[in-house]
Amino acid sequence: MPDLREKISALIITYNEIGYIKQCIDSTSFADEIIVVDSYSTDGTFEYLKNHPKVKVIQNPFENFTTQKSFALKQANHDWILFLDADEVVPISLKEEIKTKTNSNSEVVAYWFYRKFMFQDKPLHFSGWQTDKNYRLFRKSKAKFSDQKIVHETLVVEGESGILSERLIHYCYKNYDHYKAKMTKYGKLKALEEFQKGKKWHIMPQVLRPAWKFFYHYIIRLGFLDGKKGVTICYLNALGVWTRYIELRKLNNQEKSS
């Protein structure tokens, strides 16, 4: 009998994720192919992936998140795409929902995933992420990454979208230095994105927006209910905004002096 089920390509981009990539790969073993695009990791991630029997790993220089994910998307052989971060894990209940949805003959071409955020091995219930959702499952033929964003990449979907009920597990916080480096990187990329659109640096946004970011997530979005974890996450998220304006000022000054 021919295999009539819809096939799935699992795509992941990595850089130095040896501590989390194994559980990510294990959780996507139900996919018909697993393709990982690695940005020249130095911690053993590439070597692990290269020796994994179910993984096709490709090394590609990192420019920004949109170009890297667009590159990965071109490598996929199947129409249904499951796109994960290296520190995300698909629990069994979500795996079953994914398999059901991709074989349902529905007109839905892309699905939003809610995520369960983990601070090391403990869940974060608030801090602004309780309603966070992202596209993680979609038809390649009906979606592409917008070239207007280089960080917090945006998927442009041609067709109907749905939302899965089961949550993806996201190990967002490994340790303080790792998360700080991540927020700093995002801040610098966001500054470059805004600079390319002609945005200019001003002192007031640099002062006010990080403060608002912390207040909004810690007070209004109930980060204080996450205890010390909430303070840490809300502070580092605000630091990312501060970094964005520092970097934007630097880019503006370089432009003036050139």
Buried (B, 14 or more C-beta within 10 A) or exposed (E): EEEEEBEBBBBBBBBBBBBBBBBBBEBBEBBBBBBBBBBEBEEEBBEBBEEBEEBBBEBBEBEBBBBBBBBBBEBBEBBBBBBBBBBBBBBEEBBEBBBEBBEEEEEBBBBBBBBBBBBEEEEBBBBBBBEEBBBBBBBBEBBBBEEEBBBEBEBEBEEEBBEBEBBBBBBBBBEEEBBBEBBBBBBBBBBBBBBEEEBEBEEEBBEEBBEBBBBBBBEEBBBBBBEEBBBBBBBBBBBBBBBBBBBBBBBBEEEEEE
